[in-house]
Amino acid sequence: MPWHTEPNTWLTTVRPTGAPQTTRVWFVLLDNTVWISTGDTSLKWRNLVTNPHVTLAFDGTDAGVITGTAELHDRALDRPDVLSAFAAKYNGWDAAADVPGWGNRVLIAVPAAAIRPA
């Protein structure tokens, strides 16, 4: 299965202490950008606010790694194209729906221009 059709990726962010924080997340690939939906109180979002450097690790027949700088979008509803891509990939899942305890829904964008073999 090609990496972009896999259901999950591993997102690594950097804690304020400098320690890595790795989390399995759902994602979509749209316009050569990897998009991730999360809440604005999640650890991954809080880490990215202070340090936007990330690594994404993908499985699949062409498994690979993307290292880059995340762009933070604090209003998920501003990107209906991304929300539609999530709904299509994950059986109607609403990537803009707030989840109790996670805060407001936000989006993380990581350019996928440089994927290297795992």
N, C-alpha and C positions, 0 to 999 in steps of 0.2 A: 504494500500500500504506500503511495507517495506520502511524504511527510505532512503535506498540507491537508490531507484527508484524514489523518489520524484524529481521534477524538480529544486527545490531551497533549499538552506539552509541559515541560518542567521549566518554570520561571524562577530564576535566581536573582534576588535583589541584594542590596547591601544594608545591613543594620547600621545605626549610628556608631556602634562600637567597631565597625569594620568587618564584622563576621558576616558570612553569607547566610541568606535565608532562602531556601528552596521550597517551592510549592507547586503541586500539580494543578493545572488550570485548563479550562476549555478555551479555545481560540478559534478565530477565523482568519483566513488570508484574503485580503481585499486590496486591489491596486498595489500589489507588492509590499503590503504592510501587514504585519501580524497584529491583530486586535484582541484584547483581553478585557472582559468586563469584571468589575469588582466593586466593592463599597468603599466610600471615602474614609471609613474608620478602620479598614483592614490593615494588617501589618504591611503587606506588600505595597499598598498605596502610601502609607506613612513613610516607609523606607524610600520610595521613589521621589517623594516631595523633597527630601533632603539630599538624595543622591540618585540621579536618573539612570545610572549604568546598570545594564541587565545582561543576562545570558539566558537564552532559550535553547533547550535541548529537545530534539524531536526523535521519535522512533519512526519506523517504516522502512521500506525497501531502499530509500535514499536518505536514511537517517542523517541528521546533521545538527549543527550548532550555529546559532546566530548570537553574536556579541555586539551590543550597540547601546544607544542612548534612547530611553523611552520618552515619548511625548505624552503628556498628561492632558486628558480632556475631562473637565470637571462637570460636564453636562451630557450624559449619554443620549438624551433625547435630541441633541443637536446633530446626531449622525444616524438618521433613519436608514441609510444604506448599510451601515454596520449592523444595526439591530436586525434588519431583514436577513442579512447573511447568517447571523447567529440563529435566528428562527428557522431558516432553511436547513442548517447543519444539525441542529439539536431539536428536531421535531416540535417546532413551535415555541421553544423556550423564549421568554421575554427577558432579554439582557438588560432592559431598562427598569425592571421591577425592583423596587427597594426590598431588601431582605432585613427583617428585624435583627438588630445588633450589628449590622454591617454599614449603616449609614446610607447616604444617597448613592445611587448607582453612577459610576464613573467609568471611563474607558482609558485603557493604556494602549498606545500605538508604538510599534517597534518596526522600523524599516527592515525589510527582508532582502535587501540587495546583496548581502554577503553571507550566504549560508555556506559553511565549510563542512566537510565530512566529519562524522563523529569518530 
